[in-house]
Amino acid sequence: MSDKLYQGIINEYKELIDRTIGVVDDTSAIIACSELSKIGEIIDIITFETLANTSPFIIDGCTYLAFGNGVRNEAAVFVQGTDEYAQRQVQMLGIAFGNVKQYYDEKYDKGNFIKNVVLDNILPGDIYLKARELRLNSEVTRVCMLIKLTSKTEVSVLDIVQNLFPDKSKDYVFNVNETDIALVKEIRPNTESSDLEKLASSIADTLSSEFYTHCVIGIGSAVTGIKDLAHSFKEALVTIEVSKVFDNEHNVVSYDNLGIARLVYQLPTNLCEMFLREVFNRGSIENLDSETLFTIQKFFENNLNVSETSRRLFVHRNTLVYRLEKIKKLTGLDLREFEDAIVFKVALMVKKYLTARPTKF
């Protein structure tokens, strides 16, 4: 909302309330007031912590009440005095300002519109009409990134990310919940997935090195057309969930690079269990000890190359061949054969998936 709109509401109420009233924003500045000379004054005690209050609070002889968009309070209204009258009036003004701000955001705020599109809170038929009303280019290429905080922090990560992307006409940053922040970024149509991963890595590195805040970032597919932003966001969400199961070593994961993991994650558990029984019909995968599983992992990492794998494992080539023969005897799968290796690789991923998500159907 603009300061002029706040001042307009103050002007309407100042004849009804015989005390000084006004609005302080999240920079601690008075942006609207019934006493015009006070506009621009700084109230140092107003901070993100005080704005987080949901009930009236008193500072320097005035009663304050914060209001915002339902996720984060962005300003506070105040009434001169600390008595019961001031309490009643500030609550009335808080309701009025909160309702007006909500209406304004829904009708005029591009960021709020993008948020509703991403979270699927707007009918598909209304998206392009609303985009045209807001004069928002709906045909540029954009991508959704989901930043999930994995550690507690005292700083406002939302503000940090917003400062990293200050162009609010092209990039939109908003809270999804207490731990998740969405970034909708406008990109060039030919932007590579690797470029998006570098950008996400720079965000994660900034949060970690400068603010000691750790996170995981999922990157959805780039989409052209504003209505597909919800699809990109869902991909970013799935990416983080899949990475919890199959790739918890990296803090930046792209949906385009999930590969087979994306398919396995969407399978029902009963089908996965049936697949494992069919693959290991000679014996259970549980029969493979940790040393054997480690050998298999290195064999896959070295592209089924026996000589290179034995060198990396510091074992004789014949020792590795013996281990592979042992695996073949136990499972019926010869990992030196490409098709058997694929089946075994998928089976290991399915087993890992079942261990992590045993109740999904």
C-alpha positions in Angstrom: 0.0 0.0 0.0 1.2 3.5 -0.7 1.8 6.1 2.1 -0.9 8.3 0.5 -3.5 5.6 1.0 -2.5 5.2 4.7 -2.7 9.0 5.1 -6.1 9.1 3.5 -7.5 6.6 6.0 -5.9 8.6 8.9 -7.5 11.8 7.7 -10.9 10.1 7.8 -10.5 8.8 11.3 -8.8 11.8 12.9 -12.1 13.7 13.2 -13.6 10.7 15.1 -10.6 10.1 17.4 -9.5 13.1 19.5 -5.9 11.9 19.8 -2.8 11.7 17.7 -3.0 8.6 15.5 -0.6 7.3 12.8 1.2 4.4 11.0 4.8 3.2 11.5 6.3 0.9 8.8 8.9 -1.8 9.1 11.7 0.7 8.7 10.6 2.3 12.0 9.5 5.5 10.2 6.1 7.2 10.7 4.6 7.2 7.2 1.2 8.6 8.0 -0.1 10.7 10.9 -2.9 13.0 12.0 -0.1 15.4 13.0 1.6 16.0 9.7 4.8 17.3 11.3 5.5 13.9 12.8 5.7 12.2 9.3 9.2 10.9 8.8 10.1 10.6 12.4 11.9 7.4 13.4 10.6 5.2 16.2 13.8 3.2 17.0 12.0 0.7 19.3 9.9 -0.6 16.4 11.6 -3.7 15.1 10.7 -7.0 13.4 10.3 -8.5 16.9 7.8 -5.8 18.0 5.9 -6.1 14.7 5.5 -9.8 15.3 3.2 -9.1 18.3 -0.4 -10.0 17.7 -1.8 -7.9 20.6 -1.5 -4.2 21.4 1.8 -3.0 22.9 2.9 0.2 24.5 6.0 2.4 23.6 6.7 5.9 24.8 3.2 6.8 25.8 1.5 5.4 22.7 -0.4 2.2 22.1 0.5 0.2 19.0 -1.0 -2.7 17.1 0.8 -4.4 14.2 -1.0 -5.5 11.0 0.1 -7.1 7.7 -0.7 -9.7 5.1 -1.4 -12.7 7.4 2.1 -14.1 7.1 4.2 -11.2 8.2 3.3 -7.9 9.8 4.6 -4.9 7.8 3.5 -1.9 9.8 1.8 -0.9 13.0 -0.9 1.7 13.8 -0.7 3.8 16.9 -2.9 5.9 19.1 -1.6 8.4 21.7 -2.2 7.2 25.2 -2.0 4.0 27.2 -5.5 3.9 28.7 -8.4 1.6 27.9 -9.7 4.1 25.3 -6.4 4.0 23.4 -6.6 0.2 23.5 -10.1 0.1 22.0 -9.2 2.7 19.3 -6.0 1.0 18.2 -7.8 -2.3 17.9 -10.5 -0.7 15.8 -7.9 1.0 13.6 -5.9 -2.3 13.3 -8.9 -4.1 12.0 -9.6 -1.3 9.5 -6.1 -1.1 8.2 -5.7 -4.8 8.0 -8.9 -5.2 5.9 -8.0 -2.3 3.6 -4.4 -3.7 3.1 -5.8 -7.2 2.3 -8.2 -5.7 -0.2 -5.5 -3.6 -1.8 -3.1 -6.5 -2.0 -5.6 -8.7 -3.6 -6.6 -6.1 -6.2 -3.4 -4.2 -7.0 -0.4 -6.0 -5.7 1.5 -8.0 -8.3 3.5 -10.0 -5.7 0.3 -11.1 -4.0 -1.1 -12.1 -7.4 2.0 -14.2 -8.2 1.8 -15.8 -4.8 -1.8 -16.8 -5.4 -1.0 -18.2 -8.8 2.0 -20.2 -7.5 0.0 -21.6 -4.6 -3.0 -22.5 -6.9 -5.3 -20.1 -5.0 -6.8 -18.5 -8.2 -9.0 -20.0 -10.8 -7.2 -20.7 -14.1 -9.8 -18.7 -16.1 -9.1 -15.6 -14.0 -5.3 -15.7 -14.2 -4.8 -13.9 -17.6 -7.6 -11.4 -16.9 -6.0 -10.4 -13.6 -2.5 -10.3 -15.2 -3.8 -8.0 -17.9 -5.5 -5.8 -15.2 -2.2 -5.6 -13.4 -0.3 -5.0 -16.6 1.9 -8.0 -15.9 3.7 -9.7 -18.8 2.3 -13.2 -18.6 4.4 -14.7 -21.5 7.9 -14.2 -20.2 10.0 -17.2 -19.0 10.1 -17.7 -15.3 11.2 -20.4 -12.8 10.2 -21.2 -9.3 12.7 -22.0 -6.6 11.7 -23.2 -3.1 14.1 -22.3 -0.3 13.6 -24.7 2.7 15.3 -23.7 5.9 17.0 -26.6 7.7 18.3 -24.7 10.7 16.7 -22.2 13.2 17.6 -18.6 12.7 17.1 -15.2 14.3 17.3 -13.3 11.1 14.6 -12.6 8.6 15.5 -14.8 5.7 12.6 -13.4 3.6 14.1 -9.9 3.8 17.6 -11.2 3.0 16.4 -13.0 -0.2 14.2 -10.0 -1.2 17.4 -7.8 -0.9 19.2 -10.2 -3.2 16.5 -9.7 -5.8 15.4 -6.1 -5.5 13.7 -5.8 -8.9 10.2 -6.3 -7.8 8.8 -5.9 -11.3 10.6 -9.1 -12.4 11.4 -11.2 -9.3 8.9 -12.1 -6.5 9.9 -13.5 -3.1 7.3 -14.5 -0.5 6.8 -16.8 2.5 5.0 -20.1 2.0 5.2 -21.1 5.6 7.5 -20.7 8.6 10.4 -22.6 7.0 9.7 -22.3 3.2 10.4 -19.2 1.0 9.4 -19.1 -2.7 11.4 -17.2 -5.3 9.8 -16.6 -8.7 12.5 -15.3 -11.0 12.2 -14.0 -14.6 14.9 -15.6 -16.8 16.0 -15.6 -20.4 14.3 -18.3 -22.5 17.7 -20.0 -23.2 18.9 -20.1 -19.6 20.6 -23.4 -18.8 19.7 -25.6 -15.8 23.4 -25.2 -14.7 23.0 -21.4 -14.6 20.0 -21.8 -12.3 21.9 -24.1 -10.0 24.7 -21.6 -9.8 22.2 -18.9 -8.8 20.6 -21.1 -6.2 24.1 -22.1 -4.8 24.9 -18.4 -4.4 21.7 -17.9 -2.4 22.5 -20.9 -0.2 26.2 -19.8 0.2 25.1 -16.2 1.2 22.7 -17.5 3.8 25.3 -19.9 5.2 28.4 -17.8 5.2 27.0 -14.4 6.2 24.0 -15.3 8.3 24.8 -18.9 9.5 21.5 -20.1 8.1 21.4 -23.5 6.3 18.9 -24.4 3.7 18.0 -26.7 0.8 16.9 -25.2 -2.5 14.7 -27.1 -5.0 14.5 -25.7 -8.6 11.4 -26.3 -10.7 11.3 -26.3 -14.5 11.4 -23.0 -16.4 8.0 -22.2 -17.8 6.6 -19.7 -20.3 3.1 -18.6 -19.4 2.1 -17.4 -16.0 -0.5 -20.1 -15.3 2.3 -22.8 -15.4 4.0 -21.2 -12.4 2.0 -23.5 -10.0 3.4 -26.5 -11.9 7.0 -25.2 -11.6 6.5 -24.6 -7.9 5.1 -28.2 -7.4 8.2 -29.5 -9.1 10.4 -27.5 -6.8 8.5 -29.0 -3.8 8.8 -32.5 -5.2 12.5 -31.9 -5.9 13.2 -31.2 -2.2 11.2 -34.2 -1.1 13.0 -36.5 -3.5 16.4 -35.2 -2.5 15.6 -36.1 1.1 15.4 -39.7 0.1 18.0 -40.1 -2.7 20.4 -37.1 -2.5 20.9 -35.6 0.9 24.5 -34.5 0.2 23.6 -31.5 -2.0 21.8 -28.4 -0.9 20.8 -27.4 -4.4 18.8 -29.8 -6.5 17.1 -29.3 -9.9 13.9 -31.1 -11.0 15.4 -31.5 -14.5 18.3 -33.6 -13.0 16.3 -35.9 -10.7 16.4 -38.7 -13.4 15.1 -42.1 -12.3 14.6 -40.9 -8.7 11.7 -38.8 -9.9 10.0 -41.9 -11.3 10.7 -44.1 -8.3 9.4 -41.5 -5.8 5.9 -41.5 -7.5 5.5 -45.3 -7.3 3.1 -46.8 -4.7 4.9 -48.8 -2.1 3.0 -52.1 -2.8 4.3 -51.9 -6.4 7.8 -51.3 -5.2 7.7 -54.3 -2.8 6.5 -56.5 -5.7 9.3 -55.2 -7.9 11.9 -56.1 -5.3 10.5 -59.6 -4.8 10.7 -60.2 -8.5 14.2 -58.8 -9.0 15.7 -60.7 -6.0 13.8 -63.9 -6.4 16.9 -65.9 -5.5 17.4 -64.1 -2.3 16.8 -60.9 -0.4 18.8 -57.8 -0.9 19.3 -57.9 2.8 21.8 -60.8 2.2 24.3 -58.3 0.8 26.7 -57.0 3.4 28.0 -53.4 3.7 31.3 -54.2 1.9 29.4 -55.7 -1.1 27.0 -52.7 -1.3 30.0 -50.3 -1.2 31.7 -52.3 -4.0 28.5 -52.1 -6.1 28.3 -48.3 -5.5 31.8 -47.8 -6.7 31.3 -50.0 -9.6 28.3 -47.9 -10.7 30.3 -44.6 -10.1 33.0 -45.9 -12.4 30.6 -46.7 -15.2 30.8 -50.5 -14.8 34.6 -50.4 -15.6 36.2 -53.3 -13.7 39.8 -52.1 -14.0 39.0 -48.5 -12.9 36.8 -49.7 -10.0 39.5 -52.1 -8.7 42.1 -49.3 -8.8 39.8 -46.9 -6.9 39.1 -49.7 -4.3 42.8 -50.6 -4.0 42.0 -54.2 -4.7 43.3 -56.7 -7.3 41.2 -57.0 -10.4 40.5 -60.6 -9.8 39.3 -59.8 -6.3 36.6 -57.4 -7.8 35.7 -60.1 -10.4 35.2 -62.6 -7.5 32.9 -60.1 -5.7 30.9 -59.5 -8.8 30.5 -63.3 -9.3 29.4 -63.6 -5.7 26.7 -60.9 -6.3 25.6 -62.7 -9.4 25.2 -66.0 -7.4 23.2 -64.3 -4.7 20.9 -62.2 -6.9 21.0 -63.7 -10.3 22.1 -60.3 -11.8 25.5 -59.9 -13.5 26.4 -56.2 -12.9 28.9 -56.4 -15.8 25.9 -56.7 -18.1 24.3 -53.3 -18.9 20.7 -54.4 -18.5 21.3 -56.3 -15.3 23.2 -53.2 -13.9 20.2 -51.0 -14.7 17.8 -53.3 -12.9 20.0 -53.5 -9.9 20.5 -49.8 -9.8 16.8 -49.2 -9.8 16.2 -51.9 -7.2 18.7 -50.2 -4.8 16.8 -46.9 -5.3 13.5 -48.6 -4.7 14.9 -50.2 -1.5 16.1 -46.8 -0.3 12.7 -45.2 -1.1 10.8 -47.9 0.8 13.1 -47.4 3.8 12.5 -43.6 3.8 8.8 -43.7 2.8 7.3 -46.9 4.1 3.7 -45.7 4.5 3.1 -44.0 1.1 0.5 -45.6 -1.1 
